[in-house]
Amino acid sequence: MGHNRPEHPVAHYRCIGVGVGPANLSLASLLHTPAEVSNLFLDRKPAFGWHDGQQIDGTTLQVSLFKDLVSLADPTNPFSFLAYLHDRGRAYHFINAQFTAVPRQEFRDYLAWACARNDNIVFGEEVREVGFDAGVFRVRTGRRTLTADNVVLGVGSRPYLPPQAARRPEPTQFHVSEFTTRAREMGGKRIVVVGGGQSGAEAFLDLISRPGDALPRRVSWISRRRNYFPIDDSPFTNDFYMPCHSDYFYGLPVEARKAFNAEQVLSSDGISPHTLRAIYQRMYVHRFVDGRPDLVRLQPNREVVEVGRGIADTWDIATRHHEQPGEVERHEADVVVWATGFRPAPTGFLAPIADRLEREDGELRVDQDFAVRWDGPPDRNIFVQNAVRQQRGLADPNLSLNAWRSRRIADRLRGVRSDDPLASFIEWSTKTGPKNAWLP
């Protein structure tokens, strides 16, 4: 476990994965048994990590426990969440606890458990360059050069800070991905949280829930959205997160895909109802029971237009109301927390072959099996995980289709095609109907 081996016994692999987050960890788990596809997965981090700076007490997943690394692709796989609970000896306890959602800290432990059980995963080794020569990919790391028939990119995402944010690291202005390490001494301070999604809501709730002297003086929550909207987790909306809809979405025109992602963003990026309820109840207690009417300021429907230095190490924040743009509001804060999302991580290591790879709307262009379209041999592929939202929809960076996407890639590597699950009850296309939409 914690595989930091200086060398690996084999130099050529059928598949080398770059990055070990949930996406590539899912594929590594599916390829582990049976082991007919030789594989190696590399990550520059010294050990596994997954949103470690956002592991706030009480936070939970927004998806079903069945949407783990493998279950929806292979329910018998030994890397399932149920197998993890059994191995830890707490399956009965988990059932009896009657969780409505999996605690995020436990899911992170599950992912680390899966890493530790897979000898094909190596941490502490950074991929610096991927080239192609003599019919194979050449993967150069900080230690060695390996070759592979196929490469799978699973480098994940990186925190996004808007142009208004500080351009250099600041102890009192940071991204929510660093929240648990940077937001410790907040007692008596004026804090502004920017971002109206789940991450912003969790940070806001944590701040207004601190006891005694640890409670901030004031916490403001600014969002571009018109209100603090819940995630749409209803049954038919969840059909957007089925394999058949991902394939349907892939076939739509570019403009239709963009419109869908904009219109249905709350099916992925909204706030969990229990988080909203906890925030409202905490605010009620502060105002009407504890007599703190000035602790909280809720300011949706606003854009942060400027952040500058204030007086005595404070921040001067200017916002503009979307429907009242004539006036600029100003806020003085001691700390600014940016809950402004993530963007796909860069893939500069592809520089030697970058001009051979097709792109679409800023993304690597993929085929139906998530293989990048390029001018190389058809049996040599670069697969992309969690980086084609414009081509595959809101589900692509989500855990919901993680196992299915990995299975499709694994099938391509094995030269087989598994049966897809039954289609949605909804006829997404004019080409589907009762005779072929979902009946076996």
C-alpha positions in Angstrom: 0.0 0.0 0.0 1.1 3.6 -0.6 2.9 2.3 -3.6 6.1 4.4 -4.0 8.3 1.7 -5.6 11.3 3.2 -7.3 10.9 0.7 -10.1 8.3 -1.7 -11.6 9.3 -5.1 -13.1 7.7 -4.4 -16.5 8.7 -1.6 -18.9 5.9 -2.1 -21.5 2.1 -2.2 -20.8 -1.1 -2.6 -22.6 -2.3 0.5 -20.7 -0.7 3.2 -18.7 -2.9 5.6 -16.7 -1.9 9.1 -15.9 -3.4 10.3 -12.6 -5.1 8.3 -9.9 -8.4 10.0 -8.9 -11.8 8.3 -8.8 -11.9 8.1 -12.6 -8.7 6.2 -13.2 -9.0 4.4 -9.9 -12.3 3.0 -11.3 -10.6 1.7 -14.4 -7.6 0.3 -12.4 -10.1 -1.6 -10.3 -12.0 -3.0 -13.3 -8.7 -4.1 -14.9 -7.3 -5.6 -11.8 -9.2 -8.9 -12.1 -8.9 -10.7 -14.5 -5.5 -9.3 -15.3 -5.3 -10.0 -19.1 -4.6 -6.3 -19.7 -1.2 -5.3 -18.3 -1.6 -1.9 -16.7 0.1 0.7 -14.6 -1.3 3.9 -13.1 0.9 6.7 -12.1 0.3 9.8 -9.9 2.7 12.5 -8.9 1.1 12.9 -5.4 3.1 11.1 -2.7 -0.1 9.4 -1.5 -3.8 9.3 -2.5 -5.9 12.4 -1.9 -9.4 13.4 -2.9 -10.7 16.9 -2.0 -8.8 16.6 1.2 -9.2 20.4 1.9 -12.9 20.0 1.7 -13.4 17.1 4.1 -15.6 19.2 6.4 -17.3 17.3 9.2 -20.8 16.3 8.3 -20.5 16.6 4.5 -21.9 13.8 2.4 -21.9 12.6 -1.2 -24.7 13.9 -3.5 -25.0 10.5 -5.3 -26.1 7.0 -4.4 -23.7 4.6 -2.6 -24.1 2.3 -5.6 -22.2 4.9 -7.7 -18.9 3.7 -6.4 -15.8 2.7 -8.4 -17.2 -0.5 -9.9 -20.7 -1.6 -8.8 -22.7 -0.3 -11.8 -20.3 -2.0 -14.1 -19.5 -5.2 -12.2 -21.5 -5.7 -9.0 -19.2 -8.7 -8.1 -16.0 -6.7 -8.3 -13.9 -6.9 -5.1 -13.4 -3.1 -5.1 -17.0 -2.1 -4.5 -18.1 0.1 -1.6 -19.9 -2.9 -0.1 -16.7 -5.0 -0.2 -15.0 -2.1 1.5 -17.6 -2.1 4.3 -17.3 -5.8 4.7 -13.5 -5.7 4.8 -13.7 -3.1 7.5 -16.1 -5.2 9.5 -18.8 -2.5 9.6 -21.4 -3.4 6.9 -24.1 -4.1 9.5 -23.3 -0.9 11.3 -23.5 1.1 8.1 -26.9 -0.4 7.4 -28.2 0.2 10.9 -27.0 3.8 10.8 -29.6 4.5 8.0 -27.5 7.2 6.3 -29.4 9.1 3.7 -26.0 9.7 2.0 -22.5 8.4 2.3 -20.3 10.5 4.6 -17.7 12.1 2.3 -14.8 11.3 4.7 -15.8 7.6 4.6 -16.0 7.6 0.8 -12.5 9.1 0.7 -11.3 6.3 3.0 -12.9 3.8 0.6 -11.0 5.3 -2.3 -7.7 5.1 -0.4 -8.6 1.5 0.6 -9.0 0.6 -3.1 -5.6 2.2 -3.9 -3.9 0.3 -1.2 -5.2 -3.1 -2.5 -4.1 -2.5 -6.1 -0.4 -3.2 -6.9 -0.7 -1.5 -10.3 -1.0 1.9 -8.7 2.1 4.0 -8.1 2.3 7.3 -6.2 5.1 9.7 -6.1 5.9 9.4 -9.8 5.1 12.3 -12.1 4.5 11.8 -15.9 6.4 14.5 -17.6 6.0 13.7 -21.2 4.0 11.4 -23.5 5.3 10.9 -27.0 4.7 8.3 -29.7 7.4 6.5 -31.6 7.8 3.1 -33.3 4.2 2.2 -32.8 4.0 2.7 -29.0 3.5 5.6 -26.6 6.6 6.6 -24.7 5.8 7.7 -21.2 8.6 9.6 -19.6 8.5 10.1 -15.8 10.9 11.6 -13.4 12.4 8.2 -12.9 12.3 6.3 -16.1 10.7 5.8 -19.6 7.9 3.3 -20.1 6.1 2.3 -23.2 2.4 1.5 -23.7 -0.1 0.6 -26.4 -2.6 2.9 -24.8 -2.7 5.8 -22.4 -5.6 6.9 -20.2 -5.7 10.4 -18.9 -7.3 10.9 -15.5 -5.6 14.0 -14.2 -8.7 15.4 -12.7 -9.4 19.1 -12.1 -7.8 22.0 -10.5 -9.3 24.9 -8.5 -10.6 27.8 -10.5 -10.1 31.3 -9.3 -11.8 34.2 -11.3 -9.7 37.1 -12.5 -10.9 39.2 -9.6 -9.1 36.9 -7.1 -5.6 37.6 -5.8 -3.0 36.5 -8.4 -0.6 35.3 -5.8 -1.1 33.2 -2.6 -2.7 35.1 0.2 -3.2 33.8 3.8 -6.6 35.5 3.9 -7.9 34.9 0.4 -8.1 31.3 -0.8 -10.0 28.7 -2.8 -12.5 26.5 -0.9 -10.4 23.4 -1.8 -8.1 24.6 1.0 -10.9 25.3 3.4 -10.1 22.8 6.2 -6.4 23.9 6.4 -6.9 27.7 5.8 -10.1 28.5 7.6 -9.1 27.5 11.1 -8.7 30.8 13.0 -11.9 32.6 12.0 -13.3 33.7 15.3 -14.4 37.4 15.3 -13.5 37.9 11.7 -15.6 39.2 8.8 -15.7 36.6 6.1 -17.1 36.6 2.5 -17.9 33.3 0.8 -18.2 33.6 -3.0 -20.0 30.9 -4.9 -23.6 29.5 -4.6 -23.0 25.8 -5.2 -22.6 22.9 -2.7 -19.0 23.8 -1.8 -19.9 27.4 -1.0 -22.9 26.2 1.1 -20.8 23.7 3.0 -18.2 26.4 3.8 -20.9 28.9 4.8 -22.6 26.3 7.1 -19.4 25.4 8.8 -18.5 29.0 9.5 -21.9 29.9 11.0 -21.9 26.7 13.1 -18.7 27.3 15.0 -19.1 27.5 18.8 -18.2 30.4 21.1 -15.2 32.5 20.4 -14.6 30.5 17.1 -17.7 32.1 15.6 -16.9 34.8 13.0 -18.2 38.3 13.5 -20.0 38.2 10.2 -20.3 35.8 7.3 -21.5 37.0 3.9 -22.5 34.6 1.1 -22.4 36.0 -2.4 -23.7 34.1 -5.4 -24.3 34.9 -9.1 -27.4 32.7 -9.0 -30.8 34.3 -8.3 -31.1 32.3 -5.1 -29.5 29.4 -3.3 -31.0 26.7 -5.3 -31.2 23.0 -4.4 -29.9 20.2 -6.6 -32.5 18.6 -8.7 -32.3 15.0 -7.6 -35.7 13.9 -8.8 -36.2 10.5 -10.7 -36.6 11.7 -14.2 -33.8 14.3 -13.9 -31.5 11.5 -12.7 -32.2 9.8 -16.1 -29.8 12.4 -17.4 -27.1 10.5 -15.5 -27.7 7.2 -17.3 -25.5 5.7 -20.0 -28.1 6.0 -22.7 -28.5 9.7 -22.2 -24.7 10.2 -22.3 -24.6 8.5 -25.7 -27.6 10.5 -26.8 -26.0 13.7 -25.7 -22.8 12.8 -27.5 -24.7 12.8 -30.8 -26.3 16.2 -30.4 -25.1 19.3 -32.2 -22.5 21.4 -30.3 -25.0 24.3 -29.7 -27.6 21.9 -28.4 -25.1 20.4 -26.0 -24.1 23.8 -24.7 -27.7 24.8 -24.1 -28.5 21.6 -22.2 -25.5 22.0 -19.9 -26.6 25.6 -19.1 -30.2 24.8 -18.6 -29.8 21.7 -16.5 -26.8 22.7 -14.4 -28.7 22.4 -11.1 -29.1 18.6 -11.7 -25.4 18.5 -10.9 -24.3 21.7 -9.2 -27.2 22.6 -6.9 -27.1 22.4 -3.1 -28.3 19.3 -1.2 -31.6 20.1 0.5 -30.4 18.9 3.9 -27.5 21.4 3.7 -29.9 24.2 2.8 -32.2 23.2 5.7 -29.3 23.1 8.1 -28.2 26.6 7.0 -31.7 28.0 7.4 -32.2 26.5 10.8 -28.8 27.7 12.0 -29.6 31.3 10.8 -33.0 31.1 12.6 -31.3 30.2 15.9 -28.7 32.9 15.5 -31.2 35.6 14.8 -34.2 34.7 17.0 -32.8 32.6 19.8 -29.2 33.8 20.3 -29.8 37.4 19.3 -27.3 37.8 16.6 -29.2 39.5 13.8 -26.1 40.8 12.1 -24.0 37.6 11.9 -25.2 36.6 8.4 -25.7 38.4 5.1 -27.1 36.6 2.1 -26.5 38.3 -1.2 -27.4 36.3 -4.3 -27.9 37.6 -7.8 -24.6 39.5 -7.6 -21.3 39.5 -9.4 -18.0 40.2 -7.7 -16.5 42.8 -10.0 -13.4 43.8 -8.0 -11.3 42.8 -5.0 -8.7 45.2 -3.7 -6.7 45.9 -0.6 -8.6 47.6 2.2 -7.5 49.1 5.4 -5.2 47.3 7.8 -4.9 44.0 5.9 -8.6 43.8 5.0 -10.2 43.2 1.5 -12.4 45.7 -0.2 -14.9 43.8 -2.4 -17.1 45.4 -5.0 -20.3 43.6 -6.2 -22.9 44.5 -8.8 -26.5 43.3 -8.7 -27.6 41.7 -11.9 -31.0 43.5 -12.0 -29.8 46.7 -10.4 -26.4 47.2 -12.2 -26.3 51.0 -11.7 -25.0 50.7 -8.1 -21.9 49.0 -6.9 -22.1 47.5 -3.4 -18.9 47.4 -1.3 -18.0 44.9 1.4 -15.1 45.0 3.8 -13.8 41.5 4.7 -10.9 40.0 6.7 -11.1 36.7 4.7 -12.4 35.8 1.3 -13.3 32.2 0.4 -13.7 31.5 -3.3 -16.1 28.6 -3.9 -15.9 29.1 -7.6 -15.5 25.5 -8.9 -12.9 23.6 -10.8 -11.6 23.3 -14.3 -9.9 20.3 -16.0 -6.3 20.1 -15.1 -3.7 20.9 -17.8 -2.1 18.2 -19.9 1.1 19.8 -20.9 2.8 16.5 -20.8 1.1 15.7 -24.2 3.2 18.4 -25.9 5.2 16.0 -28.1 1.9 14.8 -29.8 -0.4 17.7 -29.2 -0.6 18.7 -32.9 -1.8 15.2 -33.7 -4.8 15.3 -31.4 -8.2 16.7 -32.5 -9.9 19.3 -30.3 -13.4 20.5 -30.0 -14.5 23.6 -28.0 -11.3 23.6 -26.0 -11.5 19.8 -25.2 -9.7 16.9 -26.6 -12.2 15.4 -29.1 -13.2 11.9 -28.2 -15.1 9.0 -29.9 -17.9 7.0 -28.4 -15.4 5.0 -26.3 -13.7 8.2 -24.9 -10.7 7.7 -27.1 -9.1 10.9 -28.5 -9.4 11.3 -32.2 -5.9 11.5 -33.7 -3.9 10.6 -36.7 -2.1 7.6 -35.2 -2.8 3.9 -35.6 -6.4 2.9 -34.7 -5.2 0.3 -32.2 -3.2 2.8 -30.3 -5.3 5.2 -28.2 -5.3 8.0 -25.7 -8.5 7.8 -23.5 -9.8 10.7 -21.6 -11.7 10.5 -18.3 -13.5 13.4 -16.6 -12.5 16.1 -19.1 -15.1 16.2 -21.9 -18.1 17.9 -20.3 -19.0 19.7 -23.5 -19.1 16.4 -25.4 -20.6 14.1 -22.8 -22.6 16.4 -20.6 -22.9 17.2 -16.9 -22.5 13.6 -16.0 -18.9 13.5 -17.2 -17.2 15.0 -14.2 -19.7 13.4 -11.9 -19.3 10.1 -10.0 -22.6 8.9 -11.5 -21.2 7.4 -14.8 -17.7 6.7 -13.5 -17.9 2.9 -13.5 -19.8 2.8 -16.8 -17.2 5.0 -18.6 -14.4 2.9 -17.2 -16.0 -0.3 -18.3 -16.4 1.1 -21.8 -12.7 1.9 -21.9 -11.8 -1.5 -20.4 -14.0 -3.2 -23.1 -12.1 -1.3 -25.8 -8.8 -2.4 -24.3 -10.0 -6.0 -24.2 -11.6 -6.0 -27.6 -15.0 -6.9 -26.3 -18.3 -5.0 -25.8 -20.4 -5.6 -22.6 -24.1 -5.3 -22.7 -25.4 -1.8 -21.8 -28.0 -1.5 -19.1 -31.6 -1.1 -20.1 -32.4 2.3 -21.5 -34.3 5.0 -19.8 -38.1 5.0 -19.6 -37.8 8.3 -21.5 -37.5 8.3 -25.3 -34.7 10.8 -25.7 -34.5 10.5 -29.4 -37.0 10.0 -32.3 -35.0 6.9 -33.1 -36.1 5.2 -29.8 -39.6 3.8 -29.1 -41.4 1.2 -27.1 -39.9 -1.7 -29.2 -36.3 -0.7 -28.4 -36.3 1.9 -25.7 -36.2 -0.4 -22.6 -37.8 -3.7 -23.3 -35.3 -6.6 -23.2 
